[in-house]
Amino acid sequence: MQVSEAEWTDVEKKVARTAFDKAYEREIEALLKQVREQASTIVDLSNLWQLHDFLSAKRYGIEGKYDYQYAGLLFVFAGLVKEGWLHLNELEGLDKGKLSKVAALSRM
């Protein structure tokens, strides 16, 4: 189920971009909070390396997850809904078929 850029209206593109950015902001804010908490407990070098490893894994995951390409955007949205970074109502304005696909994929 790939949806090309041509299959997105200008309104849908605006809704999608806003929702995408909102989810990204939420996840980054949560990550910053978690890093601040972990950093405040560093007492030795092993704690520092643990934080480094954690950040490396998070960077890899976030960079892979937030891929704004229309062909795979419905899958991205479904994953973000499933993880709680995005809410289905924030995608209102998308075609009903696209919303249904995101809802169905997010339950898998």
N, C-alpha and C positions, 0 to 999 in steps of 0.2 A: 504494500500500500504506500506507494510514493506519490507525493503531490508536488508537482512542479511549481515554480514561482508563478507561472502563467495562470495557475488555477487558484490564486489568491487575489481577492479584490484589494483595492487600496485600503478600504476600511478594515478588512481582515488583517492586512499587513500591519496596520497601526495597532490594532488590538493585540496581535501576536507579539509585536516588539515590546509593547508596554508590559504585557504579562511576563515575557521572557526576562526583561530587565528587573521586574519586581521580584521574581523568584531568585534571580542571581543576587540581588541586594540582600534578600533575607538569608540566603545561605552564607554569604560572605560575612554578614553581621554576626551570625551564629558562630562561624569559624573564628572570627576575631575575639569574641567573648571567650570561647574555649581556649584559644591560644594564650590570652591574657591570664586566664586561670592557671593553665599549665605552667606558664613562664614564672608565675609567682611562687611556684613550689620547687623550682630548680635549686638543688643544693650541691650537686656534683656534676661532673662531666657526663656521666652515664645518663642523667636526666636530660641534659642538653642534647645529646645524640638521639634520645628517644623523641624529643620534640622535633628535632630535625627530620627524623624518619616519618613521623606523623605528618609533618607539613609536606614532605615530598609526596607521600601517598595522597594526601588531600589535593595537592596541586594537580597531580596526574588525573585524579577522579573528576575534579571540577572542570579542568580544561577539556576533558573528553566529553563530559556531560553537556556543557553549554556550547553546543554547536548549532549556530543559527543558519541552517540551510533548509530551505523550504521543503526539499524532498524528504527530509527526516524529522521535520519539526513536530509532527503529531506524536511521534515516538518520544521525542524529548519532553513534550508537554505531559504525556502520559506518565513518564518516569518522575517528573517533578511533582505531579499530583500525587502519585503513589508515595513519594518520600515526604510529602507535606509542605513542600516549598511553594506550591502553587495550588490555587483552589479553582475548581471548574467554573465557578461563577465569574472568575476573572478572565475567562475566555469568551464570555458572552459578546456576541458580535461576529463570531465565526459562523460559518455555514453549519446548519444543524447536523449534517453528515459528518463534518469534521469533529464537532463536539461529541457526537455519539461514538466515534472511533477513539477519541482521547479517553472518554469515560470507560469504554469497554477495555481498552488496553491498560488503563490504570488499575483495573481490578484483577489483572492477570498476575 
